[in-house]
Amino acid sequence: MRTLYTALLRLALPLLLVRLWWRGRAEPGYRDAVTERFGIYRIDRAERLLWIHAVSVGEARAAEPLVRALAGALPDHRILMTCTTAAGRETIRQVYGESVLSTYLPYDFPEAAQGFLEYFRPRLGILMETEVWPNLLAQCARHRVPVILANARLSEKSARGYRRWRALVQPAFASLAAVCAQSTADAERLRALGAPVVEVTGNLKFDIEPDPAQLAAGRAWRSALTRPVILLASTREGEERMLLDASPSNNEHLVLIVPRHPRRFDEVAALAQSRRSQQPTPASADRVHLGDSMGEMAFYYGACDVAIIGGSFAPLGGQNLIEALAAGAPVIVGPHMYNFAQASELALTAGAAIQVPDASSAMRSAIGLLANEEQRRRMSEAGRNLCAAHRGATARHLAACRRLLRL
């Protein structure tokens, strides 16, 4: 089955190159370092190297506590972080700077994966969340590189998709040296797909502390506005219009939009009267302000009175709500949060979040919360307490890494 998969991937090569060129129109980073996507590298190497793959922005941020813990526990090792998206690479640069090596992960061709592993010779591979590539994992097994699936999550919808291709993916899951699952449900689904060594370690995102300077700056920004702020966080295609159409057309509150993907900033700017990159403080007559900066989510959560989490009003699985909870923002989510099912359930049970059936209900709930300071205070406190109660995943991940490294 893997032979057929590889043949189809080779046939798709022209489309992959066209896609890089096309996406590079909006995000030039896609046209940089193209050879890295084929296993050809020119960056520095290290004798003792740990490799962490974080496909894009969310995974790169989620990896932060583990990256810091590994750097502290194993100072004689360098850390290599790989990604797939241009936004992911920029996030790695912003969050980690020169403390890690950074490159693109190659496409899943056998020779590209082989080139990557022979160039860097990592002692351990760590794949964040649900990154399972058949040829890459086969080459890791061949080169005797143990691989951990870290902060692993697998929704029932994704599990059904994998089951359709069991002959291809089962050997890949079976080759994993360890799986650190976010929840018991995730662990059960991963075992059913063939992962042999699975433990429930919790969610690394609970261990991420919001940047205090950004939080303070956001709160100062909000105080200077003298009107409440509804944040539309990590929105996806179509959601901004859906939510704005449900919002009253007055200036009693400001709607602050932060799209999930930077390539959509210019598109969403058409819905706003101002944008942070050009006018850091919106005018008093502005109804909608675009947050078009990267690496500032703590600022935006500090700046809002209520946060509506995007990706949840279309069947996209939602976006991370833990960062909002840790910042003390009252949270509203839509009906589609299956990629963050456990965190959502915990937040709803704790009273830190509200789930609604559609965009209209989300805006009505947000406006209701603006008028209820006491409920916002209770939700804010519940969110911070929830995050504090579920910390500890980093230490359990670090222990799993050390076992495989035999340290």
N, C-alpha and C positions, 0 to 999 in steps of 0.2 A: 504493500500500500504506500509506503514511503517513497518507493521508486516512482510510482504514478504521480504522487504529490510533487516530487522534485521536477518531473517532466513538465507538469502543468505550470509550475513556478518559472521554469525556463522560458516557456512560451509566453508568459506574462511579462517578461523582462522589458520589452519596449514600452508597455503600458506603465511599468514602474518608473521608467526614466521620464516619460511624458508627465506623469503625476508629480515628480520632483520639480520639473521645470514649471508646471502650472502653479503648484503651490508656492513656488519661489517668487511669483509675481507679487503676492501679498506679504510673504515672509521670506526675505532673501536668504535666511539661514538654510533653507532647503537646497540652495544651489552651492553651498559651501561643503567642502570636504566630501565630495561625492564618492571618492575612492574608498573612504572608510566603510561605506555601505557594501563594499565588495571584499572586505577583509584586507585592505591595503592601508598600512599605517606608517606615519612618520613622526609620531610623538614620542616622548621619553617613555622608557620602561623602568621597572624596578625588579630587583631580585625576588623580593617577597611581596606579593601583590594579592589583594582581595578585590574581587570584582562584584559590583552591584549594578544590576540593570533596572532602571526606572524609566518606563516607556515615555512618559510625558510629565506635565507639570504636577499633577496630583501625586503621582508616585514618587517624584523627586522630592517633594516636600514631606511626604509620609516617611521617607527613608531617613530624614534628618536625625532623629534620636538614635537610630541604629548606627549611622555613619559616625556620629560623635562618640558613641560608646565603643565602637571598634577601634577608632583612632586612639582613644584613651587607654583601652585595655591592651592593644597590640601596637605600640609606638614604633616597632621595628618593621611594620608593614606599611606599604602605600595602598591607598584605595583608588581604584579605577571605577568611575561611574559612566555607564553607557545609557543612551536614550535612543528614541526613534524620531521624535519630533523636534523641530527647530525651537519651539517654545520650551520644550523640556530641556534642551541644551542651554538656553538662556537662563532658565530657572536654576540649573546646576551652577552656572557661573555666578549668579546673584547670591545664592544661598551658601555655596561652599568656597567660592573664590579659588585661590591657589592651593587650598588644602587637599584637593583631590585632583587626580587626572581625569580627563573627560574626553569622550569620543562617541561617535555613533555606533550602535550595534549593527553588524552587517545584516543584509537580507539573508533569509534562511536557505541559502545554497550550501551544500556540503563543503565545497572548497573555500567559500567565504568564511564559514564558521571555523574551518580548520586553520585558515590564515590568521583569524583573530586569536585563536587559542595558542597557536605556535608563536605568535609575536609577543603576546603578553604573558603567557604561561601562568595564569592565576592559580593560587593554591586552593581557592574556594570561590564558587559562584553563588550569588544571591539574586534571585529573580523576584521582583516586587509584585505581589498581588496575584495576577493570573496570566503571567507571560510564559506560555508553554509552546516552544517551537521544536518540532520533531527532529530536524536535522541538527540544530544547535545542541540539543540534549544528547543526541546520538554521538556527536563529536566529543562532547564533554565526557561521556562514558568511555569513549575510545582513548581519550587523553588522560583518563583517570582524574578528572576534576570533579570533586563532589559538588552537588548543586542543591541549594535550599530554596524552596518556594516560600518566601517570607510575607508576613501580613496577608496570608492567602485568603481570598474570598471567592466564592463561586455560587452565584444565584441559581435557583432552580431552572430559570430560563436558559442560562449559559450551560448548565449541566445537560439539559436536553439537547442542546446543540452539539456538545462534545460527544454525547452518546451516539449521535448519528454517524460519527466518524471514529467509532471506538477502535477499529483496526489500525487507524493512523495514530491516535493520541494515547491509547492505552500503554504502548511501550514507552512513550515519552514520560507519562506520569509515573510509570513503574521504575524509571531510571533515576528519579529524584532521591537524593540521599536523606532528605528530611523535608517535612512540610510543617510550617508554623501557621496554623489556621486561626482566623479571627474568632470563630464561634464553633459551637458543637455542630450546628447544622452545616456549616462550611466543611468541617472535618469529615462528616459522614458522606457528603457528596464527593469529596476528593478521594476518600477511600474507595468509594464505589467505582471511580474511574481508574483505579489501579495504583494510587499512591500508597507505598508500603509502610512508611513511617510517618505518622501524622500525630501531632499534639496540638492542643488548643492553647494558644499563648496570649490571646487577646489582640487588641488593635493598637498598633504603634501610634496611630493618630491621637490617641488619648494622652500620649506622652509629650506631645508637642506643646510648648508654652508659647503663647502669642508674644510677639516682640513688644516689650513694654513701652519703648520709645514710640513705636508706631501707634499703639493703643492711645497713648497720651496725646499724640498729635491729632489723631482722629477725633478724640473727645473735645480737644480745643477747637477744631474746625467746626464741629457740631454746635458748640456753645456760641461761636461767632455768628452762626446763621440765624439764631433766635426763632427757628421754626423746626418742627419735627422732621425726621428723615426716615423714609422707607427704602431699604436697600433691596434691590433685585440682584442677588449674588449668583455668579457663575451661570448666567442664563445661556440658553441654547437657541438655535434658529427658531424664529416664530414666537418665542415666549415673550419677548419684550413687547411686541405689539399686542399680544393677547392680554398681558397684565396692564399695560397702559390704557387700553380701551376700557378696562374695568375700573379705572381710577377716576375719581371726580376731577373735573377740569377746573381746579382752583389752585391757588398758591398757598393754601394753608399748610401744606406739607411739601417737601421736596422728594421726588423720586430719584434715587441714585442708582444707576445701572452699571454693573461690572460684568461684561460678557465673559463666558468661559474661555473663548479662544481669541487671542490678540488679532488674528486675521480678520475678525469681524468688527473691529473697533470703528473703522470708517463707515461700514454699513449701518451700525447702530447709531452713529453720530447724527444721522439724518432724523432720528427721533428725539434728539436732545437740543436744548438751547445753548448748552455750554459743555465743555469737556475739560477734564483736569489738566491735560497736557498743555492747553492753551490759556485756560482761565481757571486757576486753582480754586478760586472761590466763586461760586455761581452768583449771578445778580439776583436781587430780590424778586424780580419778575419771572425768573426761570422756573419752569415747572419740572424739567427733567435735566439731570446733570450726568454726563458720562464719565465713569471712572476708567480711563484708558491708560493705566499704568500697570506694570507687572511687579510682583513681589511686595504688594502693599495691602494684602487682604486684611491684616490686623488693623491697619489704618481704617479701612472701610467698615469693618465690624465695630470699631470704636466710635465711628462717626454716625452710626445709625441708631434709631430707636427700636426698630423692628427689622428683621432680616427674612426675606422670602428666598428660599433656596431653589435655584433653577435646575433644569434637567429633569424636573419632577412633574411637569404639566403636560409633557408629551411622553410617550412610552420609551424613555431613554435611560431609566434606572436611577435618576437623581444625581446629585453631587454631594460632596463631603459637607456634612453639617457640624462636624465636631469642632472645627476651627471657630465657627460662630458661637457654639456653646461655651468653649473655653474663654472666649472674649466677653462672655456675659450678654450676648445679644439674644433677645427673645426670638424664637425661630418659628417660621411657618413653612410647611412643606406641602407639595401636591400629592396626588394619588400614586405616583410612580417612583418609589424609592427602593426598588428591589436590589440595587447594587449596594445599598447601605442599610439593608433591612435590620440588622441587629442594632446598629447605632440609632436608627430611627425609632425602633421599638423601645429601646432604653430611654431615649429622650421623651417620647410620648408618655411612657409610664411614670417618669419622674416629674412630669408637668413642665418640662423645659421647652417643649415644642407643641405645636398644633398641626394636625393634618387636615387638609381640606380637599374637596373633590374636584375643584376646578379653579381657574384663574380669578373668576369673579368672586368666589368665596374667599380666595386668598386676600384680595384687596379689601373686601369688607372686614375680614378678621384683622388685618393690619390696621385699618382705620379705627376699629373698635379698640385695639390695644393702645393706640396713641392716646385715646381718651381715658385709659385705665392705668394710671401710673403704678398702682399697687400690684396689679396683675403682672405688669412688666417687671417689677422688682422681684416678685416671686419666681417668675420664669428665669430671670437672669441668675438669681442665686442657685436655683435648681440645676441650671446648666453647668455652672462652675463646680458645684458639688459633684455632679455626675462625672465630670472629667477627672476630678481628683480621686474619686472612688475606683476608677477603672484604669489607673496608671499601673505600670509594671510590665508591660509587654516587652519593653526594650531589654530588660534584664533576662527574661526568658529566651528571647531571640539570641542574645549574646551567649548564653549558656549552650544553646544548640550549635552555634558557630564554633565555639571552643571545643565541643565534643568532636566535631568533624575534623578540626585541625589537630586534635589530640593534644590540646594545651591544658 
